[in-house]
Amino acid sequence: MLTPGGIGQPSIYHALVVIFLEFFAWGLLTSPIITVLNETFPNHTFLMNGLIQGVKGMLSFLAAPLVGALSDVWGRKLFLVLTVSFTCAPIPLMKISAWWYFATISMSGVFAVTFSVVFAYVADVTTEEDRSQAYGLVSATFAASLVTSPAIGAYLGQMYSETLVVWLASAIALLDILFILVAVPESLPEKLRPASWGSQISWEKADPFGALKKIGQDQLILLLCVTVFLSYLPEAGEYSCFFVYLRLVMGFSAETVASFIAVVGVLSVIAQTMILAVIMKYFGHKQAIQFGLLFETIQLACYGFGSQTWIMWSAGCIAAMSSITYPAISAFVSAHADPDQQGVAQGVVTGIRGLCNGLGPALFGFVFYLFDVDLNETTDMKKAPVQKQNKNAPHNLTFRLNSKEFLDLVPGPPFAFGAVLVILALLVSVFIPNNPHGIVGKSPVRRSAPVALEFGPKDSGSRKSEEVKPLMADEEENIL
C-alpha cells in the first residue's frame, strides 16, 4: 500500500493538477491521433475507431464501480496512480507500434476511470455545500487543459514532427504519475482506512455486476444513471469524431480547429465555475442538470442541421454552457451518498460514462457508415462530390446517391440523432426530485434502500450498511 503522505493537507488543488496534466497530455495528441487512425485504418476510419473505443468503454463500465468501491477502503492515492498510469500507457506506443497502441488503448479501460477516483477525492476534502462548485472546478480544469494543448501539439507537429509531440505527451504523463506519488496526500479519513489489506472489504460491494444490480433498488440513482446514459452517449460519440468532422467536412484547417477548441475550452471554464455556482445557489441541482441538457440539445441540433461555419462556432459556444451537466449530476450523487460510499457512488456514474465512451463512438461511426459517409484525408478530391459550402476544402466526402438529398438537409446525421437522445434525457430529468436527499416513489410500508451501495438518505446515527438496512417483513413481525 502506498504511503499516505504528500505535500501539505489533501485539497482540491491536488486533484486539479492530476486532471490537468493527464488531459493536457492527451490534448497534445489531437492531431497525431487523427493521423494514426487514417494511416492504420484507411477504410472505415470512424467505424474502427468506434470498435476500439467500444472495447475500452465496456471495460470501464465494468471496472468503474469496482475501482470506486476499492478506493473507499484502500484509499484514493493508490487508485489515482493506477488510473492515470493505465489511461496514459498507450501514449508512447503511438509511434512505436500503431497496432500495439490500439490494443493497449482498448485494454486500458480496465483502470481508465480517473474521474471516478478524482471526484471521490474531492468529496473527501469538501463539504456538501461546496461540493458542486468543487466538481465544477474539476470539470473546468479538464476543459482548461484542452484550451492550449491541441494548438501547441499542432504547432510542434508542423515545426518539428509528430514524434516529438508524442514523446512530450509521454513525459507529461510520467510527470503526472510522479506528482501523485510524491505530492498528493491521501484524502480518505484515517478512521475509514483498513488496518490491513484484507480487512473491511465487502466483495459484494466491489463486485461490478452486484453494484449495477443495486442501481435499480434506488430509483433516484436509476433516474440519474438513465439521464447520464442518454445525454453522454451522443456527447461521447461527438468527442470521438467532431474535430475530424470539422476538418474533413466543414473544411476547417488544423489551426482553426485548435482555435475552436481553445474558445470552447475558455467558455467551458467560465460556465463550470461562475455560471454553475450561480445556478446551484439560486435554483438547485435539478435545474442545473436540466439547464445543461437543454443547451446540449440545441448544440447537437446545430451540428446536425447546420452547414455554415458560423453555425459551428455558435454551437461551440452553446456547447460550453451544456458542459455543466456532468458536474451537476456528480454533485447530486455525492450529496445523496454516504461519506464512506463516495467512491462507489461516483464509480457507478463513471461506469455509465465508460459504457457511453464505448457505445457513443461506435454509434456515431455506424451512422456515418450507414449513410456511406467516408472521411479520408488521403483520397483524391476530384473523385468524390462534396457539399457545396466546402467544395474547396482539402477533404474527401463520398455518399450513396440515394443519401445525397438527406445529407443536404442533415449534414451531420449522428448529431441530429444525438439531439433526440438528449431530449429523452431531459424528459427523464423531470422525475428527479429537487432535493438530493429526496426519495422517488415512497412506499407507505417501508423504504427500499440498497445495502451494497448505500445510496439512500443518510442515517445520522451510523454509517454501517447493516445498521441502515431496511427491515424485512418477518423481522418486523418479530419486533411487533
N, C-alpha and C positions, 0 to 999 in steps of 0.2 A: 504494500500500500504506500502511496506517495506521502511524503511528509506534508502536513497541512500548512506549514509556514510559507510566507511570501513577504512581499514588501507592503508594510502598513496593514491596516484593517481591511477586511473584504468590503468592497464597494462596487457600485455600478460601473465605475470607470474601468475597473479591471475587465469586466465583461465587454465594455465598448471597444477596448483595444483589441481584444481577441477577435471580435466580429469584424472590425475594420481591417485588420491585417489579412484575415482569411479571404474576405471577398475582394479586397484590393488586389490580391494576388490573382484571383480568377478574373477580375475585371481587366487586367493587363492582357489577358489571353483572348479577348473578344474577337479580334481579327485572326489570330492563329488558329482558333477553333474552327472558324468558317473555312479556312484554307485546308486544314487536315481532313475535315469532313468531305469537302469536294474532291480532294485527291484520293481519299480512301474509298469513298462510295460515289463515284461519278454519276451513277444512275440511281434515282430514287433516294437522294440525299436525306430529305426530310423523313422518309419512311424508316430508313435505317437508324437515323438519329432517334426517332421515336421508340424503336425497339430497344435500343441500348439504354435510353433513359427509363424505359418501362421496367427493365430488369432492376435497375438501381432503385427506382421508386417503389417497387414491390418489396424489395429487401428493407428499405427504410420504413415502409408501412408496418412490416412485421417487427422490426428491431426497435423502433422508437419507444413503444411502451416498455419494453424490456430494459432499454438503456435508462429511461427515466425512472423506473422503479428501483433499479440497482443504484442509481445516483442518490436516491432518497436514503439509502443505507450506507453505501461505501463512500459517499461524498461526491462533490461536483468536480473537483480538480482532476481526479483520475480520468473521468469521462470527458472532460474538456480536452485532455491530451489525446485520448483515443479518437474522439470525433474529428478534431482538427487534423490529426495525422491521417486518418482514413480519407477524409474529404480532399486533402491536398496530395495524397500519394500519387494520383495519376499524372500530376503536372509534369515532372521531369521525363516521364515516358513519352510525352507527346512528340519529341524529336528523336528519341531513341528507337522506339518501335510503335507505329500507329496502332497495330493490332493489339499489342500489349496495353497500350493506352486505353483503348476502348474496352478491353477485357477488365482492366483494373477499375475503370470508372463505373462499370456495371456492378462489380463486386463491392465497391466502396460503400454502396448503400447500406451495408450491414451496420456501419457506425457513422455514416454521413448525416448525422442529425444534430448538428451543433446548436441550432436554435432551441431545441428541447432542453438541453442542459443549461444554456445561457439564460433562458427565461426562468428556469428553476433557481439558478444562481441569483438572479435579480430579485426573485421573490423572497429569497433568504435574507436579503440585506435591505429591503424596503418595507414600509408599512402598506397596508391595503389602500390607504388614501393616496399614497404617492405612486402606487404600482402602475397605474395606467400611463402616467406621464413617463415613468421609467421605461416601460415597454415601448412607448413611442420613441424615446431616445435610442433604444436598441435598433428599432426599425429604421430610424433616421440615420443612424450610423452606417447601417447596411447601404442605404441609398447614397450617403456621402462617399462611401468607398468606391462607388461607381461614377462619381462626378468627374474625376480626372483620370482614373486608371485606364479606361478604354482609349482616351486621347493620347495618353503617354505611351501606351502599348503600340498604337498605330504609328505614332511619330518615330519611336525607336525602331519599329519594324521597317519603316521606309528608309530611315537614315542608316541603319546598320543591317540587322537581319532579324527574322522572327525567332531564330535560335537564341539570340541574346535575350529577347523578351521572355522566352520560356525559362531560361536559367535565372533571370531576375525574379520571375514569379516564384520559382522554386526556392530561391534564397529568402524571399519574404515569408513564404510558408514555413520554412525552417525557423526563421526568427519568431514567428508566432508561437511555435511549439516551445521554443526556448523561453519565451516570455511567460508562458503558462507554468513551466517547470520552476522557473526562478522567482518570478514576481507575483504570481496570482496566489493569494492565500485561500485556504479552504473556507467556504461560506456556510456549510452545513453546521448547525449548532452542535457543540460538543456533546450535549445530552442525547442527541439523536444518532450519534455515530456508534458503531458496534465496538465491543471490546476486542473482538477477533473477527477474522474474515468470515467465519461460518455462523456467527450469531445474528439474531434478529432478522433473518432473511425469510420472507414468506414467498416461496417459489410459485404459489398461486398468483401472487401479486406480480411476480416477474414474468409469468407466462404471457406472451403476447396474445395468444388466442384467448386465454382466460380474461385478459384485460379488455379485449374487444367485445367479448361476450357480455361483460358487465356494463358496457355502454348503454345497452337497451334498458337496463334497470333504472337508470337515471335519465328521465325524459328531457331534462334541461340540457344535459351534456349531449344527448342524442340529437336534439334540435341544433345545437351549436356545431356538432360534427357534420350534420347534413348541410348546414349553411356553409361551413368551410369547404366541404367537398364540391358543392355546386358552384361556389364562387372562385375557388382556387384552381379547379380543373381547367377552365379556359385561361386563367392567368398563367398557369404553368405552361400550357401549350403556347401561349403568346410569347413568353420569355424564350422558349426554345427556338423560335423561328422569326420573331418580329424584326430583329436587326438585319437578318438576311433578307427579309421581305422588303425592308426599306431600301436596301442596296440594289436588289435584283429586280424588284417590281416597280417601286416608286422612283427608282433612279437616283437615290441619294449616294453621294460619294462617301468614302470611308471617313473623311474629315467631318462631313455633315452628320453622319451617324454618331460620331463621337461627341459632336456639339449637342445633338439631340439628347443623348444620354446625360450629358452634363446638365443641361437645362432642366430636364425632368428630375434629375437627382437633387438639384438645389431646391426645386419646388416641393419635392417629397420631404426633404428635411424640414422645411417650414411647416408643411401640413402635419407631419407626425410629431412635431413638438408644440408649436403655438396653437394651431387650429384644433388638434386633437385635445389639448388641455382645456381649451375653451368649451368645446362641445361636451366633454366629460363633466366639466364643472357645472354647466348650466342645463344640460339636457340628460346626461346619463349614458350608461354603457350601451343600451339597446339602440338609442337614437344615433350614437356614434357608428355602430355597426351598419345601420340602415343608410346613414349618410354616405358611407364609403361604398356600399353596394349600389346605390343609385348612381353615383359618379362612375363606377366601373361599368355599369350598363351603357351609359352614354358613351364612354370611351370606346368600348368594343363595337358599338353600333357605328361610330365614326370610322373606325378602322375597317369594318366590314363593308360599309356602303360608300366610303369616301374614296375619291380618286384624284384628289388635288393635294399638292404639297401643304398648303395652308391648313387643310383639314387634319393632316397628320400631326402638324405642330400643335394645333388646338387640342386634339385628342390627347397628346402627350401632357399638356398642362392639366387636363381633366384627370389623366391617369395619376398624377401626383396627389390629387385630392382623394382618389379611391384607395390610396396606399394606407389609409388609417384603419382599414377594416381589420386586418390581422392583429395589430397591437390591441385594438379594442376588444376583439374576441379573446385574446390571450389574457388580458386584464380581467375580463368577465370570468373566465375559467379559473384563474388564480384566486379571485375573491370567493369563488364557490367551493374551492377545495380546502382541505385542512392543511396546516403548516407543514406537516410531515409527509404530505402527499403531493407537493408541488411538482416534483419530478415526473411522477407517473401521470399526473393530470396534463402537464404540458406535453408529455410523451405521446399521449393518445391523440391530441390535436396535431402534433407534429407528424405522427404516423399517418393521419389522414392527408396531410400535406405531402408526405412522401409518396403516398399512393397516387395523388394527383400529379406529382412530378414525374411519375412513370406513365400514367394514362394520358395526361394532357398532351405531351409531345407526340405520343402515338396517335391520339385522336386527331390532332391538327395535321400530322403527316398523312394520315389516312384520308382526311377530307381533301387535302391538296392532291393526293394521288387519285381520289375518286373523280375529281374534275380534270385529271390529267394535267395538272399544273406542275411543270418540271422546272426547277430552279437550278441553273448550272452556269457558272461564270465562264466556263471554257468553251462553250458552244458558239459556233459562228452565228452572229445575229442575222445574217442575210437569209438563213434557212428557216427562220421562225417568225411568225407575225407577233407583234407586241401591242400592248394597249396604246391608244393614241397619245396620251399625255406623256408617255415615256419612250417614244419611238427613237430618240437619240441616246438613250441610256445604254451603258455597256453591260447588257444582261441578255438572258435568253428566257423567253416565256412561251411555251407551246401548250395548246389545249385542243381538245376534240372540237370538231366543227359544231357539233350539237350543243356544246357547252359555251360557245363564244357569246351568245346573246345573254346568257345568265351571268357570265363573268363581267360583261359590260355593265350589268345592273348591280352585281355584287362582286366587286373585285377581290374581296377577301372573305370567301365563304366560311372558313373556320371561325373568324372573328364574329361574324353575324350569328353563327350558331352559339358561340360563347355568350353573346348578349342574352340569348334566350335562357341559357342555364342560370345566369346571374339574376334574371327576372324571377326565376323559380326560387333562388336563394332568398331574394327579397321577400317573397311571399311566405317562405318558411320562417323568416325572422320575425314576422308579425306575431307568432305564437310564443316568442321568447319573452319571459317576464321582465319587467323593468328592473327588479331587484335581483342581484346575483345570488342572494340567499333565498329567493323565492322558489316555489316548487310548482312544476307543471302537473296538472291533473291530481290534485289532492284526493286522498281516499278517506272516507269517514271512519274506517275501521283502523287502518294502520298505514304508515307511510313506508313505501319500499325504498330502501337505500342500499346501494351496492356495498358489499363487505370489503372486496379487494381494493377498489379504487377510492372509496370513502369520499365521493364527490358531493354527497348530500350536505345539508346545512350543518354547520359546525356544532359539536356538543361542547359546551363551555366547561364541562367538568372533566373531560378526559379526551385524549387523542387516540386511544387504543381502539382498534377495529372491533374487538369483542364487546367493548362497552357501548358502542353506538349501534350494534347490530340490532335490527328490529326483532321483536318477539314473534315467534311462530304461534299458530293457533293453540297447539297443545300446551305450550309454555304459559300462555295467557290463562288457560283453564286451570293449570296447577296453581298459579298465583291466586286466582279467584277462589 
